[in-house]
Amino acid sequence: MQSEDFQLPRSRAANERLHALIPGGAHTYAKGDDQYPEDLAPVISHGRGAHVWDVDGNRYIEYGSGLRSVSLGHAHPRVTEAVRREIDRGSNFVRPSLVEVEAAERFLATVPTAEMVKFAKNGSDATTAAVRLARAATGRPRVALCADHPFFSTDDWFIGTTPMSAGIPATTNELTVAFPYGDLAATEELLTRYRDEIACLILEPATHTEPPPGYLAGLRELADRHGCVLIFDEMITGFRWSEAGAQGLYGVVPDLSTFGKALGNGFAVSALAGRRALMERGGLRHSGDRVFLLSTTHGAETHSLAAAMAVQSVYTEEGVTARLHALGERLAAGVRDAAAGMGVGEHVVVRGRASNLVFATLDENGQPSQEYRTLFLRRLLAGGVLAPSFVVSSALSEADIDHTVDVVAQACAVYRKALDAADPSPWVGGRPVKPVFRRLV
């Protein structure tokens, strides 16, 4: 645990260097120092298991590792050994390697609802390829995305719908429409309003709430009836809900689905998977117009595919999904008890599936508050807990969870003081943290 008034001078200097050379000071906006209290954004030196160390020498229990990608913990031995073996054999060639078909076979055995798969390096490329394929297959221009889900792609068809839409033509934005999660009637109304114009419905099959009974099956029926493609974005739900994702857990088969994040345990690999009749349109064994589906120089780097195969082996052999749920349930119960014990149970709120927990920080009026989030994060950091969310990795120990709950209790004691004063500013320590998607800096 750090001291109560701990400082991060080396991290602060490193952040200045980052901003001088990299727009935003990070290669992912969600990792930006604006997401953390002022001057308390650690720059990471290294990680092992569920712990990371910053350049100032502080150790933290880490949650949401690698934006949910490192679900087995940092430097997992089976994954790193598989990667080392392939690196010694070369990583990229002028023709496919045998590792590519072995990785495809392993993935399709893990996600048996899909018939073909193509690998890429990031989620945005996979989701955009799915959208392009849906448009090609249907001959329709519009994309319908779930309005309640925060992120699908860095590409124009999605980013144009966010407050950070600068640089995207209005004509592109007009081709994307939105439907609310869990509301089949509203989705059918949208499909009827844009009859024969919507190429696909794209959504995360589950997020912080379970899908209402019959909802996913209802979407499947709507997509079939209106002739559009159903796409599940399983970047988060893949492996965390089940090894086969939410589609495997809930038993509803999409036409296309995209996986990433946990698939590589931090190594860059994503996947577009789906029905053969659709996927083959991006191949060479059909008679129709060719679809430029996915074609990336580094899409089949051997070491990333080896990492993916190792991850799948660990998940299935060691019951990782069940462990993530058990750890998350222990953490959620502990945080809720700690918050309630300090009288802030209605203000520090844990939400989501046990394997994918997030928290909300609410003010004295029960409204989401960036100021109270800042206060909360400051106390967590001071206690040696790096937690933009409470998303667990399987490397966490029960002792890690218990320590986290103790730190949360201390943070909630300060939270109570701020609520009593109806003013968190004395405990914020500078500008509040900011939402990722905002129009102005």
N, C-alpha and C positions, 0 to 999 in steps of 0.2 A: 504494500500500500504506500502511495506517495504521501508527502506531508500535506497538511491542510491548505497551505498557500503555495503549492508547488508551481514551478515555472518551467517553461520549455525553451530555454534560450537557443539551443542548437536546432531544435525543430523550427523555431521562429526564423532563424537565419536561413535554414534550408527552404522554408516556404517562400522567402523572398527570392531566392535563386530560382525556384520553380516558376514563380510568377513572371520573372524577368525573361524566361525562355519559352514557357509553355502557356498558351492562352488558358486562363482559368486556374493555372497552377497545378493542374492534374489532367490525366488523360481520360477521366470520366467525371462528369459534373457532379455525380453523387459522392465522389471522394474529395470534393473541393473543400478548402478550409472555411468557406462560408457556411458549411454544414455543421461547424463546431464553434464552441465559444471563442471569443476573440483571444488570439494568442495562445490558445490551448488546442491546436490541431496537431497531434503528434505526427511526425514523419517517421515511417517505420524502417528499422534497421533489418530485422529478420523475424521469423516466426517458427515455432515448432509446436505441433499439436494444437491445443486451444489457446496458446499464449503467443503474444507478440512483444517485441522490445522496440522502443523508439530510439532515435539517435542520441537522446539525452540519457539513455541507460535505464529508463523506467520500463517495468514489465506490466502488461495488462492481460486480463482475461478478455478474449475477443469474441464478439458476437457479430453475426452477419458477415462472416469472413469472406473477403473477396466479393462483396455484393452477392452473397449466398452461393458462391461457386465452390468454396473450399469446405465441403460438408464433411469430409473425413478428417479434417485438421491439416495443418501445414506440414509439408515434407513427409507425407504418409509413406512409410517404408516400402510397401508393396507397389505403390504408384511410382515413386522415384526410382526404384530398381527397374521396373519395366521401361521407364523412360531412358535410363542409362544404357540398357541393353540395346535399344534401337538407335540412340545417338551414336554409339560406337560402330553402327552399321551404315551410317549415312541417313540423312533426314528427308531428302527431296530429290527426285529423279525426273528424267525426261519422259518416263512412262510409268504407269501405275505399278505399285509394289504389291506383293502378296498380302501385306499387312492390311491393305485397303479392303480386300474381299473378306479377310478374317474379321476385321472390325465391323463390316456390314453384317456378316453372319451373326456375330455376337449381339449386335444391337437388335436385329430383327428377332432373335431368340428371346431377348429381354422385353421387347415391345412387340408381341406377336400380332397385335391389331394392325400393324403396318406391313406392307408387302415389299416396299423398296425404300432405300434411304440414300441420301447424299450428304456428305459432310462438308462443313465450312468452318470458319474461324470465329464467327460471332453471331449473336442472335439476330441482329438487324438484317444481315444478309439472308438468313434462313426465312424470316417472316416475310421479307420483301419478295423473295423467290416464290413463296407460297401464294402471295397476292398476285404476282405476275402470272403464275400458272393458272390460278382461278380465272383471271381475266381472259387468258388465252383459251381456256377450255369452254368458257361460257359465252365469249364474245361480248361481254358486258363491261361497262367502264367503272361502275361505282364499287367502293369498298364500304362495308358496314362493320364498324368496330364497336366494341363494348366501351361505353363512355365512362364506366366506373373503374376501369383498370388503368393504371398510371402510365404504362410504357409498353410500346410494341416495337419501335424501330427508330433509328436515326434518320431514316429516309423521308422524303417529302410527304408521302401519302399519310404519314402519321404526325410528324413534327409540325406540319401545317395546322394541326388541330390544337396545338398547345400555345401558351402565351409566348413561347420563343419561336414564333413563326416568321421572323425576319428573313428575307431572302427567298421565300417560297411564293410562287405566283398564286394569285387568287383562283385562277382557273384550275390549279391542282387541288387546292383546298376544297373546292366545290364538289369534287368527285368522292370525297370521304364523308360519310354520314355516320350517325351514332345511334346505338340502342342501349337501354338500361339493363343492367344485370338482373336476372331473376324475373323479368316481366315479359312473358311470352306474348301477351296481347299487344303491348307496345311494339314488339319486334315484328309481329305480323302486320300491324298497321304500317310500319316503315316499309316492309317488303311489298305491301299492296300499293302504297303511295308511289314507290319507285318500281312498279311492276316491270319485270324483264330488264331492269337496269343494274341490279345488284349482283356482282360476281361472287361475293363471299360474305360470310359472317365470320369474323375473327374475334376471339376472346380467350382469356385465361379461364379454363373450365372451373376453377375454384380459386379463391383468394383468402381474404380474412374471415369470410363466412362460408359455410357449407352451401352448396347449391340447393335451392328449394326442391322438395320431392318432385320428381318428374321433369325438372327444368331442362336438364341436358338432353334427355330423350325427346322432349318437346321441341328443342332447337333442331335436333336431328330430323324430326318430322317436318318442321317448317322449311328447312333447307331442301329436303327432298321435294316437297310440294311446290316450292317456288323455283326449283331448278338452280339453286346456288350451291357453292362449295362451303362446307363447314370446316373451319380451321381452328384447332386448339393450340394456343400458345402454351406449351408445357415447359418453358424455360425455368420456371420456379417449381411447378408441381411435379415435374419429372424427377423421379427418385425420392423426393421428399414426401409425396403422397403414397406412392408405391414405386417399385422398380420400373413398372410400366406406365408410370405417371397417373394422372387423374383418370384417364380413359381406362386404365387397367383397374382402378379402384371402383369407379362408378359404372363400368360396363357399357359405356356409350362410345361408339367408334366414330371418330371424325374422318373426313376425307383426307385431310392433311394435318400433320402436327409438327411442331418444332420443339427441339430440345437443346439445352446448353447448360450453362452454369455448373450444376453438380456433375455433369457428364465427364468433365476432365479434371475435377478436383484442383482447379486453378490453372490447368493448361488450356490453351486456346483450342476448343473444339465445340462445334454445334452441329445440329443435324436437322434436315428436313426429311420427313418420312410420310408415307401415305399409300393410297391405293395405287396398284400397278397401272391401271388405265390412265390415271392422271400423271403419275411420275414419269411414265415412259414417253410422254410428250416432250420431255426435256432430254430424251435419249436419241438413239439412232435406229430403233426398230419399230418405226411406225411410218405411216404414209402421209401424215398431215403436215401443217406448217411447223417448223422447228421453233421451240421455245428456248430462249437463252436462260436456262434455269439457274444453275450455279456453276461458276467456272473461276476458281481462284488459284493462284500460283501456290499458295501455302495451305490450301484446303485439306490436303491429305498428307501433311507432314507426318512421318512415321511415328515420331515420339509422342505426338499428341493423340494419335489413334491408339497407340500402346497404352497411354494413360487412361483413355476411355475404357479400353478392355479391362484393365486392372481395376478401375473403379467399379465396373459392373460385377466383376468377380467378388470384390470385397462386399458389396451390397448384398448380393445373393447368398454368399457363403456365411457372412457374419451377422445377417439380420440387421443391417444398419438402419433401415427405415424405422423398425420397431424401437431401436435404441434412441433415435432422434425424437420419437414421440414420447418415450419414457422420460428423457431428459427435459424435454419441453414442458411436460406436465408437471414435473417437480419444480421447474423454474416458475411457471405460471402460478402455481399454488403458493409458492413462497413469496413472490412479488405481491400477489393480491393480499396475502395475510399481512405482509409488512406494511403495505399502503393502508389497509384497513386499521391496523394497530396504531398508526400515526394519525389517523383521522383524515386521510386523503384518498380513501378507497374509491370515491366517485370522481377523482381528479387525475390520478395516475392509473390508467386503464390498460390492461393487457388484452390484446385481441388476436384472433387468428387460430389456425390449426396448430397443435402443439409443436410440430416440426417447423413452423414458419411464423413465429410470434413477432408481433410488433407492439409498440406501446403508444398511447395517446396521452398528451399532457394538456389538461383542461384548466381554465382559469376559474375564478370565484363564481362566474356565471355559467360554468359548464361548457364554455366555448374553447375550441382548440387554440392554443397559445404558443407562439414561438418564444416568448419571453420565459414562460414556465418551462418549456423544453430546454432552453439554454441553462436555466438554473439547475435542472435535473441532470443534464449532461455534465456540467461542471463538477457536481458532487460525485457522479460516477467516475469520471476521470481521476479525481483526487483520490478515490478509493481503489484505483487500479483496475477499473472496468471500462473497456472501450466498447460502447454499445449504441450505435445508431439505431439498432433494433434489438430484439431479443431472440434472433434467429440462431438456433443452436448448431453446433457441429458435434459429430460423434466422439471427438477427442476430449470433450469436456468431462471432467470427473464430478462426482457428487460433491466433493469438497469445493470445486470451482463454483458449482451452483450455490452451495451454502454461503460461500464468501460473497457472491454476487447479491444474494438476498440480504445479507448483513449490510452491504454498502447501499442497497436500495432503501433499507430502513433508515439509514443515516440521511440519505438524500430526501426522504419523505418528511423527516423531522424539520428540515429547512423549508421544504415545500409548505408545510403547515404554518410556519412563521410568516411566509410570504402571503398565504391566503388570509391569515388573520389580519395582516396589515393592508390587504387588498392592493398590494403593490410589490411585485417581484423585483423591481429595479435594483434595490440594494444588494441583491444576491446574483444579479445577472453578470456583472463584471465587464461591461462593454456592450457593443452592439449585439442584438439577438441573432441567433442562427436564422438562416433564410431558407425558403423552399427552393428546390432545384428549378422548377419551372416558374419563371417570372419574366415579365417583359423587359424590365430595366434592371441594371446592375444594383 
